[in-house]
Amino acid sequence: MTPAQAFNEEQRTRWNGIDGEYWTSHQDRLDRTLAPVMGPLLAFAAPRAGSTVIDVGCGCGATTIELARAVGPSGRVVGIDVSGPMLALAKERLRPFANTACLLGDAGQLPLRDLGAELIVSRFGVMFFGDPVTAFANLRTGLAAGGRLRFACWRPIGENPWLQIPLHAVYEHAPRLPKPDPEEPGPFSFSDTARVTRILTAAGFTAPAFTPLDIHMDIAAGGTLEDAAIQSSAMGPAKRALADQPEEIRVAAMESIRRALAPYASAEGVKLPGAVWLVAAGRSA
Ligand SMILES: C[S@@+](CC[C@H](N)C(=O)[O-])C[C@H]1O[C@@H](n2cnc3c(N)ncnc32)[C@H](O)[C@@H]1O
């Protein structure tokens, strides 16, 4: 197995297992936390009425629903996801939208040639390919001539206190995670604009433009400081740093997370800054 195949296999397992379970059972909360990205991404992607749009890594369908509304009954939105459980929930939520379809599988490998889409959109669903150049070259085959690519990905973790603060609280008790290989798929694997430019141009897209989006995310999703601490320890790098740690370390880490998040708690939730790239490219001729 090549390193890229091994990365793909690991991602497939995660999104059909531990991560997929978390996202499906917390869909409402995660949609609320990520809501500040929705409006800006839709405005940036500007889906046109009547057009065909592909939503890559559509997860539980939040963006697919909004895209379906935007393209209207004469348009079509195809959501693609490698996670069986997440796509099953997306299908249920998309039942009222006759202009949608869901494809289960690796978006980097599924045959997409027949779609002839005008636009590919993704909210945080394109950073998990083991071989991103091959995967984006495959996505390109789903676009008609003149087609557009618009997606959101995270800027570096140092600019994302909503994940970094809980992680540093965990590091008061648990060992640091190994520094990820720059080619390893993961939430921050598209934070480096030079790497993304290299991948997209090698895959047959025009040189991308990067627009920074700064948001405040309620990691309590309308709940309490305790909800925020639980959510922070159950996702992202903090969760990975706590995996396999004994109960006493987990308890101590939770106490540190609560303390670190307390200054951000208000009547409007527990809001922390997040930093996103909105990336735009086109299909090269
Ligand atoms: C961070 S979640 C984002 C989900 C959704 N876009 C949202 O914003 O709510 C990443 C999504 O990408 C999907 N994904 C990861 N690798 C994929 C692949 N190779 N092909 C298709 N989907 C993939 C995961 O299953 C997951 O649903």
Ligand as a Chemical Component Dictionary entry (heavy atoms), coordinates in Angstrom:
data_LIG
# 
_chem_comp.id                   LIG 
_chem_comp.type                 NON-POLYMER 
_chem_comp.pdbx_formal_charge   0 
_chem_comp.three_letter_code    LIG 
# 
loop_
_chem_comp_atom.comp_id 
_chem_comp_atom.atom_id 
_chem_comp_atom.alt_atom_id 
_chem_comp_atom.type_symbol 
_chem_comp_atom.charge 
_chem_comp_atom.model_Cartn_x 
_chem_comp_atom.model_Cartn_y 
_chem_comp_atom.model_Cartn_z 
_chem_comp_atom.pdbx_ordinal 
LIG C1  C1  C 0  -15.127 18.453 8.478  1  
LIG S1  S1  S 1  -16.374 17.476 7.737  2  
LIG C2  C2  C 0  -17.339 18.717 6.920  3  
LIG C3  C3  C 0  -18.730 18.246 6.552  4  
LIG C4  C4  C 0  -19.613 19.270 5.843  5  
LIG N1  N1  N 0  -19.026 19.765 4.622  6  
LIG C5  C5  C 0  -19.974 20.411 6.753  7  
LIG O1  O1  O 0  -19.440 21.512 6.572  8  
LIG O2  O2  O -1 -20.798 20.211 7.666  9  
LIG C6  C6  C 0  -15.463 16.718 6.401  10 
LIG C7  C7  C 0  -16.296 15.843 5.506  11 
LIG O3  O3  O 0  -15.489 15.388 4.410  12 
LIG C8  C8  C 0  -15.807 14.028 4.168  13 
LIG N2  N2  N 0  -14.690 13.404 3.440  14 
LIG C9  C9  C 0  -13.439 13.163 3.904  15 
LIG N3  N3  N 0  -12.704 12.577 2.938  16 
LIG C10 C10 C 0  -13.506 12.461 1.842  17 
LIG C11 C11 C 0  -13.324 11.932 0.532  18 
LIG N4  N4  N 0  -12.143 11.440 0.143  19 
LIG N5  N5  N 0  -14.364 11.946 -0.319 20 
LIG C12 C12 C 0  -15.577 12.453 0.061  21 
LIG N6  N6  N 0  -15.802 12.969 1.287  22 
LIG C13 C13 C 0  -14.779 12.980 2.170  23 
LIG C14 C14 C 0  -16.041 13.455 5.552  24 
LIG O4  O4  O 0  -16.726 12.221 5.529  25 
LIG C15 C15 C 0  -16.832 14.583 6.195  26 
LIG O5  O5  O 0  -18.196 14.473 5.939  27 
# 
loop_
_chem_comp_bond.comp_id 
_chem_comp_bond.atom_id_1 
_chem_comp_bond.atom_id_2 
_chem_comp_bond.value_order 
_chem_comp_bond.pdbx_ordinal 
LIG C1  S1  SING 1  
LIG S1  C2  SING 2  
LIG S1  C6  SING 3  
LIG C2  C3  SING 4  
LIG C3  C4  SING 5  
LIG C4  N1  SING 6  
LIG C4  C5  SING 7  
LIG C5  O1  DOUB 8  
LIG C5  O2  SING 9  
LIG C6  C7  SING 10 
LIG C7  O3  SING 11 
LIG C7  C15 SING 12 
LIG O3  C8  SING 13 
LIG C8  N2  SING 14 
LIG C8  C14 SING 15 
LIG N2  C9  SING 16 
LIG N2  C13 SING 17 
LIG C9  N3  DOUB 18 
LIG N3  C10 SING 19 
LIG C10 C11 SING 20 
LIG C10 C13 DOUB 21 
LIG C11 N4  SING 22 
LIG C11 N5  DOUB 23 
LIG N5  C12 SING 24 
LIG C12 N6  DOUB 25 
LIG N6  C13 SING 26 
LIG C14 O4  SING 27 
LIG C14 C15 SING 28 
LIG C15 O5  SING 29 
# 
